[in-house]
Amino acid sequence: MQNRLAFLRLIGFALLAGLAIWIGASVMHGVGREAPRLLDDSHAFEGNAQLPAAEIQKQLTEARERMDARYQYSQWTRYAGMAGDWLAFLLTAVITLIAGYHGRVLAVGAPDPAKIADLVKDQSARFTRTVGLVAAAAAICTALSAKAKDVSDGFYNDASAIQAAAMNARRDLVKASDASSAQDILDQLKQNLAKH
C-alpha cells in the first residue's frame, strides 16, 4: 500500500516538473501563430481608369483592420486556452499529490459502500469537499480550454479568409478593365468581410 502511495507522490511531482517544462518551452518558442499580413502599396492603383485610388485603399484598409482585429481575438483566446490547459494540468498534479499523501488503497473488486465509507471516515467533510472542488475545477478548466481553442481557431480562420479575400481583390483590381468592374470587385470584398 505504501508503495502505491509513494508512486502517486512520484507521479504528482513528475506532473509538476512536466508542467514547468511545458510552460518554459511554450514561453521560449512562443505560443502565438504567425499573423496574416497584407502588403501596403498605396501607389499600386495610381494612373489607371479604375475607381479613385483613395476608394480602393479605403476598402483594403477596412479589410486589413478587420483581419488584424480577428487575429488579435484569436491570440487572446489562444492564450486563455493555453492558460486553461496549464491550470487543469496543475490541478491534476495537485489531486495526484493529495492522493499520494492522504490517499488510502481500496482492494480491487466491486465497490462496496461500507468499505468506501470506512476509507473516508477519518477525513473531514471539508477535506473531502476540497478534493471534489479541485477535481471539478480541473474538469471545468479542461472544458473551457477546449472551447477557447475552438474560438481561437475560428477567429484565426476568419483572419486568414479576410487576408485571402483582400489579396484576391487587390490582384483582380489591378486587372480590372473599367471602374464598373473595379466596383464589383470591391463589392465582393465587402460581402466577404461581412461574413467574417
RALIN-V269717 format. One record per backbone hydrogen bond with DSSP energy under -1.0 kcal/mol. CO is the residue of the C=O (numbers start at 1). NH is the residue of the N-H. E is the energy in kcal/mol with one decimal. If there is no record, write none. Layout:
# RALIN-V269717
CO&NH&E, CO&NH&E
This chain:
# RALIN-V269717
1&5&-2.0, 2&6&-2.6, 3&7&-2.2, 4&8&-2.2, 5&9&-2.2, 6&10&-2.3, 7&11&-2.5, 8&12&-2.6, 9&13&-2.4, 10&14&-2.3, 11&15&-2.6, 12&16&-1.9, 13&17&-2.5, 14&18&-2.7, 15&19&-2.4, 16&20&-2.2, 17&21&-2.3, 18&22&-2.6, 19&23&-2.8, 20&24&-2.5, 21&25&-3.0, 22&26&-2.4, 23&27&-2.6, 24&28&-2.4, 25&29&-2.3, 26&30&-1.3, 41&44&-1.8, 43&46&-1.2, 52&56&-1.7, 53&57&-2.9, 54&58&-2.1, 55&59&-1.7, 56&60&-2.3, 57&61&-2.6, 58&62&-2.1, 59&63&-2.1, 60&64&-2.4, 61&65&-2.8, 62&66&-2.4, 63&67&-2.6, 64&68&-2.8, 65&69&-2.2, 66&70&-2.4, 67&71&-2.2, 68&72&-2.4, 69&73&-2.4, 70&74&-2.2, 71&75&-2.3, 72&76&-2.4, 73&77&-2.4, 74&78&-1.9, 75&79&-2.6, 76&80&-2.2, 77&81&-2.4, 78&82&-2.4, 79&83&-2.7, 80&84&-2.2, 81&85&-2.1, 82&86&-2.5, 83&87&-2.6, 84&88&-2.6, 85&89&-2.4, 86&90&-2.5, 87&91&-2.7, 88&92&-2.1, 89&93&-2.1, 90&94&-2.4, 91&95&-2.5, 92&96&-2.3, 93&97&-2.4, 94&98&-2.6, 95&99&-2.5, 96&100&-2.2, 97&101&-2.3, 98&102&-3.2, 99&103&-1.5, 112&116&-2.4, 113&117&-2.6, 114&118&-1.9, 115&119&-1.7, 116&120&-1.5, 120&123&-1.1, 124&128&-2.1, 125&129&-2.7, 126&130&-2.5, 127&131&-2.4, 128&132&-2.2, 129&133&-2.9, 130&134&-2.5, 131&135&-2.4, 132&136&-2.6, 133&137&-2.8, 134&138&-2.1, 135&139&-2.0, 136&140&-2.6, 137&141&-2.7, 138&142&-2.0, 139&143&-2.2, 140&144&-3.0, 141&145&-2.4, 142&146&-2.0, 143&147&-2.0, 144&148&-2.7, 145&149&-2.3, 146&150&-1.9, 147&151&-2.5, 148&152&-2.6, 149&153&-2.5, 150&154&-2.1, 151&155&-2.5, 152&156&-2.6, 153&157&-2.6, 154&158&-2.1, 155&159&-2.5, 156&160&-2.5, 157&161&-2.4, 158&162&-2.6, 159&163&-2.3, 160&164&-2.4, 161&165&-2.5, 162&166&-2.7, 163&167&-2.6, 164&168&-2.5, 165&169&-2.4, 166&170&-2.6, 167&171&-2.4, 168&172&-2.7, 169&173&-2.7, 170&174&-1.7, 178&182&-2.1, 179&183&-2.6, 180&184&-2.1, 181&185&-1.9, 182&186&-2.2, 183&187&-2.6, 184&188&-2.3, 185&189&-2.0, 186&190&-2.3, 187&191&-2.2, 188&192&-2.2, 189&193&-2.4, 190&194&-2.1, 191&195&-1.1
